[in-house]
């Protein structure tokens, strides 16, 4: 065991030396004292890695377990009267965005580079939101104004999953970004003082008989973090600002939303739904018409469904397909109380945690990660949020693809994975991913890799499918460990790649989230 520990620590040092060598190329202005402090911290962080053994417990094609079909679950949701919607990933072959990148001729390398850029923008925006919240809290207790940041949300150019919905009477089809880190639903609206380019026409409220601009005295307006009243009209003016400087400003309003359930095929109307009708929208929001917030606040889509009497509980669940092995399959999201269809399936629930600085986001207690028989236990400070600063914690996020861990957590996980994959042929890394391999078959499921499991509070353990652990980054059989270091902030993120082929149930009424391995693919005919 001592030999293994020495090898692990030496590998850790070599890995960190490589990372700091890259950093030094971009940090020529740092002082020698700061560099010395960095090297000292490097040594300490490696020596504090947990001591574990790395038995060769491997996932093989024959060891895959049978999982429930998402198609059967959708049939159950239809029988239970729940609302199911089709969800499309930005890079899917049937995505409206796939034809926008190089007119549909983007290489896998280009697609992956864009994915990493979106991820880094998202993580930076979350960090910036934390800083802005902390600065605002320390500076003043005065009432907020429209120049203050409001809800945390996506960054410009990001947005991973989208759904189609219809707005107004008569209904007009539009495309919206789904975001678990936002509350307010907003769309670009005519007349546009400033609008970005979107797919499809911009919504014109003057052409809808069901549109109503809300007054400042309305309870919906009072639920906003930041709003102002029109001096003459008395209308509610909203703003949603993001950490990267993107913003939407306009009239907070009510409108009829129409959704077509994929489980029943029937239209589902939601009258008097509160949303932001944005007339000034600055930022590239990925070409979608706006954002459909799935966060934890009163104005989020699931919360309003319950408040308007459309659903009995504040709850939703989704099942994201493996977009690499089955790019033509559709993902789905289901709204409504899931208790009628999930208990018999053996779903595991862990408590949802709260960050008062980012109240829309879903935080979970990730207590550790196992790699084969090696168990990496994280300290409490890793997964609990510092209420004073908002730092720390682990976000379960739909808007980030690659999971990003704090430095010490990643080093420990990386060391265990490296020790268990010495039989694989290594390959050069990317800007974000540093642990890569050459897989000639082009499918991680056909080779033996160590099982990787997330260990959550409440004794919840979920084992990731091989395609959630290694992801393709080019057309030459290079697959990389789909985890990275969050260099920008002191928090961690579980990305949507690690959520693929899991039914994930957000039970907000009971403040918990459930996980169940499932075959999420429903192939488009």
Phi, psi and omega in degrees: 000325180297322179297317178298319180296317179297317178298318182296315181295321179294318178297321179299314181297319180296320179296313182292325178299320178298316181297316182289330175298318178294320180296319183297332178297335183250007186230047185292344183274355183289150181280161179295326179296319180293322179296319178298319178297322179296317181295319178299316179294325177302312182295316181296316183297325179288318183290340179270001178299142183296144178276120181220161172258153186239073177292147183278069172268118190236148171274128176238164179304327183285343185269359180292135182268154175289137183235154179296148180276134178295330177300318178293322179294321178296322177297320177295322180294324178296317179294333181270000178078021180272162183259118180246134180235147175281138180237134183242132175278149182306321186265006180292155183294333179263013179282141176294346180272342184296331179275350182277330181276110181053035179055039176084004184251023181291139177280166177298324178298316180294318179299318181292319178300319178294323177299314180296321178297317179297319179298314181295324176295318180297310182296319178298320181295321177297315178300317181295322177300317178299316181295317180295320179297316181295319180296316181295320181293324182281333188278319188200158172245015180291158178302142181290158177235177182288358175267356180271151174294146182251257186270144171292149181192199184287161177263164180300136178085355181263193186112115185253320183238144186224153174224157178259135176217168179241139185236136172090180178226112000292154185291137177244129183285137180213162182244128183234147175281131173273131184216116178284357179255013180229158176251307189288134170270125178219154178225154170291140183227148169279147356282142183267115169284324176204119180223151176268168181285130179232165174278124180088171182288152176282140183294133179247104184296338180290345180264007181244129180281348183256004182280137176219125174280132185278147176277161178296335181280356183286147178296330178296320179295321181293340180281347177288146174292323183222128176203164172224160180258135174299129186297327181259312186281333185073013180281158181275119177257126183251163169216136169239116182247148183241161187297339182265007179099352176291150185204150169229133182226139179177204182267130174277128196219179172235145181204160175274125178254133178241127179238145177254116182288127179285341180279326182249337184079004183264145175289146184232109183264138177236098180283155174058040178277128182282129180208165177266125177261096191276122178258343174231109185228107187250115180138154178267098182269041172073011178089354177281165183283343182170201185234132173258103185286130178249018185287194190263002184276175183293334185263002180291163183301310180296325180292318179291326176302317180288318182294328180274005177080014181276335179222153184281335184220159175275100186200147170204160177215151176224163178222110185264128182286162173283099188285350178271315182275338182220070188291346180267358181278152181260140169271164181217154173231139182237131179252143179123175184290119184273355184301338183281348184231345187260335187303318184290348184274350178083030180293144180254132182248140173234149183296146169275137178255165186238140169244111182298340179275334177229071189292341182283333188283156179258111178258143180229157180270083176278102187275343180179175175225136175251143176233106189062234177266358178277125180247120177259112180264129180268147176291160181302325181296343180286315188254353175262142182274137172285109185297333182285322185250339185083001180282163179084181177090169182232122182263130170270109195234136176273341188266358176244136182274306187267131177295137179233127182249158172296162191303308184296320179296318180295318180303315181296314179295315181301316181298319179293320181291319178300316182296334183262003183232031180293344180278352181267150179278122183282159180217162178299150181270190179241188180298325184253328186254124187250358183237101189229157183220158173262121179242104187297324182291340181076019181208113180301337182290346182266359180239167180269117174231156181291139176294132178249126183233140171271135180246109184256169172302158181072026177058036178267127178229125177235132180263128184283138170299154181305323181288350174271349182261314179246134182237146178286141180237353179204188181262012186246018178083019177271125178236137183241151173299120189277047177223149177214178177266134171276095181282344189271336186206167182265060175206164181238160183223133168264112186278172183288340175297321179283350179265354182298144180058036167232135166281120181243117187253114177267097180265087186285333178300322180254010177051057180210162177228138184246151180232137177211122176299133184208155171274102188277355189281127167233105189288135177288124180279000000 
